Amino acid sequence: MMPDPSDHLADRHFSAIAAIIESRVGIRLPAGKRIMVEGRLRKRARALGLAGARGYGAHLFEDGGLADELVHLIDCVTTNKTDFFREPSHFEFLRNVAVPQLQQRKDTRPASLKIWSAASSTGAEAYTAAMVLQDLANAGAPIRFSVLGTDISTEVLREADMAIYPSAFVAPVPMAMQQRYLMRSKDLRQDLVRIAPELRCKVRFERLNLMDESYPFDRDIDVIFCRNVLIYFDGTTQKAVIQRLVSHLRVGGYLMLGHSESMAGSGIPGLQQVAPTIYRACPTALGRSAA
Ligand SMILES: C[S@@+](CC[C@H](N)C(=O)[O-])C[C@H]1O[C@@H](n2cnc3c(N)ncnc32)[C@H](O)[C@@H]1O
């Protein structure tokens, strides 16, 4: 159904939504994003049986709907684009540099590596890391691993947990890995694949707002991916988020940023740039000793 061209959020409702989203989620919604936001809210309004974007705004701010609707509002305004093997140089670095180096440092064998995909969207980044590590383990590397994926959007986390994707979406996964780690749907009318249980059991997803003052996760993570989310935040928020993430890295651990976010990592105490968009937690500045 074509949207009604006269259906728009009231100006005050758009401003209120933008203010709430920036303060709670960190994402800026300038006037240029209004059409996009209205389009997404219309879809949500239809699901609730409300009269378009305007009706949705009234529901939030005039009928007391905001508190119950906040989670869905956040789902609507986040941009969740992701891919398997997105920015592949990071996964080559993981395989060829990070894992061999991290393995050397571990005093226990087999080394148990902790990976965190800190804005995981529907899980492609987390499962890509898991495929790379599982391949190394299958090839005889003495490693065990676990992957944590976190995101603010409950909708993408639900999809990440299910680990079911359209076949076209997994096209970037090398064929040998597709054969090893993807299961085709038995129903041939459904062009879907599911991540194999062997990987699913090593990957878990939890909700986390990167804007939170502290993160309730381990402080000995080996590799953190925080890619293609900082671009939505202002400079101060970017630095604060990176500092909090760094405090969860083990000395010698790595932080991978998105390719358009490289500047955000510079000048952060405790981080040393080792390749474009790849940073390493160094012992001196962190005031910790290497494990
Ligand atoms: C464009 S996706 C990037 C996904 C993946 N990292 C990649 O590079 O393919 C950005 C993700 O960041 C999440 N996000 C946005 N603001 C967030 C916040 N404040 N805390 C946690 N996640 C957030 C969105 O829900 C979205 O899934």
Ligand as a Chemical Component Dictionary entry (heavy atoms), coordinates in Angstrom:
data_LIG
# 
_chem_comp.id                   LIG 
_chem_comp.type                 NON-POLYMER 
_chem_comp.pdbx_formal_charge   0 
_chem_comp.three_letter_code    LIG 
# 
loop_
_chem_comp_atom.comp_id 
_chem_comp_atom.atom_id 
_chem_comp_atom.alt_atom_id 
_chem_comp_atom.type_symbol 
_chem_comp_atom.charge 
_chem_comp_atom.model_Cartn_x 
_chem_comp_atom.model_Cartn_y 
_chem_comp_atom.model_Cartn_z 
_chem_comp_atom.pdbx_ordinal 
LIG C1  C1  C 0  25.395 -1.001 10.674 1  
LIG S1  S1  S 1  25.230 -2.215 11.940 2  
LIG C2  C2  C 0  26.874 -2.877 11.972 3  
LIG C3  C3  C 0  26.883 -4.359 12.204 4  
LIG C4  C4  C 0  28.283 -5.018 12.184 5  
LIG N1  N1  N 0  29.108 -4.527 13.260 6  
LIG C5  C5  C 0  28.960 -4.816 10.856 7  
LIG O1  O1  O 0  29.878 -4.020 10.765 8  
LIG O2  O2  O -1 28.536 -5.455 9.890  9  
LIG C6  C6  C 0  25.186 -1.192 13.402 10 
LIG C7  C7  C 0  24.562 -1.890 14.595 11 
LIG O3  O3  O 0  24.804 -1.078 15.755 12 
LIG C8  C8  C 0  23.698 -1.179 16.613 13 
LIG N2  N2  N 0  23.686 -0.046 17.532 14 
LIG C9  C9  C 0  23.360 1.247  17.278 15 
LIG N3  N3  N 0  23.456 1.982  18.394 16 
LIG C10 C10 C 0  23.857 1.140  19.379 17 
LIG C11 C11 C 0  24.123 1.305  20.776 18 
LIG N4  N4  N 0  23.988 2.485  21.381 19 
LIG N5  N5  N 0  24.496 0.229  21.481 20 
LIG C12 C12 C 0  24.623 -0.994 20.883 21 
LIG N6  N6  N 0  24.381 -1.208 19.579 22 
LIG C13 C13 C 0  24.002 -0.152 18.842 23 
LIG C14 C14 C 0  22.506 -1.214 15.651 24 
LIG O4  O4  O 0  21.356 -1.781 16.246 25 
LIG C15 C15 C 0  23.059 -2.027 14.485 26 
LIG O5  O5  O 0  22.683 -3.381 14.573 27 
# 
loop_
_chem_comp_bond.comp_id 
_chem_comp_bond.atom_id_1 
_chem_comp_bond.atom_id_2 
_chem_comp_bond.value_order 
_chem_comp_bond.pdbx_ordinal 
LIG C1  S1  SING 1  
LIG S1  C2  SING 2  
LIG S1  C6  SING 3  
LIG C2  C3  SING 4  
LIG C3  C4  SING 5  
LIG C4  N1  SING 6  
LIG C4  C5  SING 7  
LIG C5  O1  DOUB 8  
LIG C5  O2  SING 9  
LIG C6  C7  SING 10 
LIG C7  O3  SING 11 
LIG C7  C15 SING 12 
LIG O3  C8  SING 13 
LIG C8  N2  SING 14 
LIG C8  C14 SING 15 
LIG N2  C9  SING 16 
LIG N2  C13 SING 17 
LIG C9  N3  DOUB 18 
LIG N3  C10 SING 19 
LIG C10 C11 SING 20 
LIG C10 C13 DOUB 21 
LIG C11 N4  SING 22 
LIG C11 N5  DOUB 23 
LIG N5  C12 SING 24 
LIG C12 N6  DOUB 25 
LIG N6  C13 SING 26 
LIG C14 O4  SING 27 
LIG C14 C15 SING 28 
LIG C15 O5  SING 29 
# 
